[in-house]
Amino acid sequence: MIHEAPHPKAGKDVHINVDPGGILIFTIEDWWDRVGGESWMFCDGNPACLAYAIRSGSKELPMDDEVVYGKVGHRGVLVHVSEIQEDGAP
């Protein structure tokens, strides 16, 4: 595991812009490596990891483990910390 402590915004809603539909509300659960027990790069067959891998390649996101898991509605999603908008940005 890479992150020993929970993400500072775990349990909070933030705004992300990862979808062609615009800005979404994303509820952060925690760092992915704390939730999944390993890097997103090694979680074979996990739909959230697969979707993130595709998006990270097309958006040229950093290849690191600064990735959080959370929900958009009821759908589990992985998001790179660089995709989280600053406080107050809708």
N, C-alpha and C positions, 0 to 999 in steps of 0.2 A: 504494500500500500504506500502511496506517495504522500498523501495528505493525512497528517495525524489528527488535525482538528477539523471540526465541521466548517463548511463554507460560512463566512460571516453573515450572509443573507439567507441561510437555510430557513425554510418555513415562510419566507416572504415572497410577495408578488413583485415582479420586475417587468420591464418592457423589453421585448426583443424584436428584432427585425430580420427574421430568417426565412420568411415566407413571401412569395410574390403577392400575397393578399395584403401585405402591409404589416403594421406593428401589432404584435400579439402580447397578451398577458401570460407570463410564464411564472409558475410557482416553483421556486427552487427547493429541491429536497436536500441535496448535498452534492459534494464532489462525486463524480462517477466512480472513481477508484474506491471510495468508501462504500458506495451503494453496491457496486458490482464485484468488488473484491479484487479487481485487476484493471489494467489499462483498457480503455475502449478499443485500442488497437489489437487486443488479443481475445475479445469476447465473440468468438465465432458463432454465427447464427442468431445473435440477438438483434431483433428488428430495429431497435432504437440506435444501436451501434452501427448497423449497416446503413441506415438512413443518414446518420451523422458522417460516416466515412464518405459517402457519395457527395453530400453537401460540402464537406470540408475540402474535398478535392476540387470541386467546381468553383468554390468561393476562395480558394487558396488560403484557407485558415492555417495557423501554425500547427505543425505536427508535434504536439506536446500533450500533456495530461492536465492542462488547465481547463478542464471540461466538467460541467455540472449536469446533473440529471434533475429533471423536474417534469412538470405537467403543463400542457396547454389543453385546457379542458380536462378530458379523461385520458388523453394520449400522452404516453411517456416519450420524452424528447431529450436528446443531448444537445448542449449548447456550449460553445467556447466562450470563455469569459469576455473576450473582445466583442461578442455579439450582444452583450447586455448593455442597455443604454443607461447612462448616468441618471441619478435620482432626479426626478422632476421632469424628465423628457418623455412625453407621451408617445 
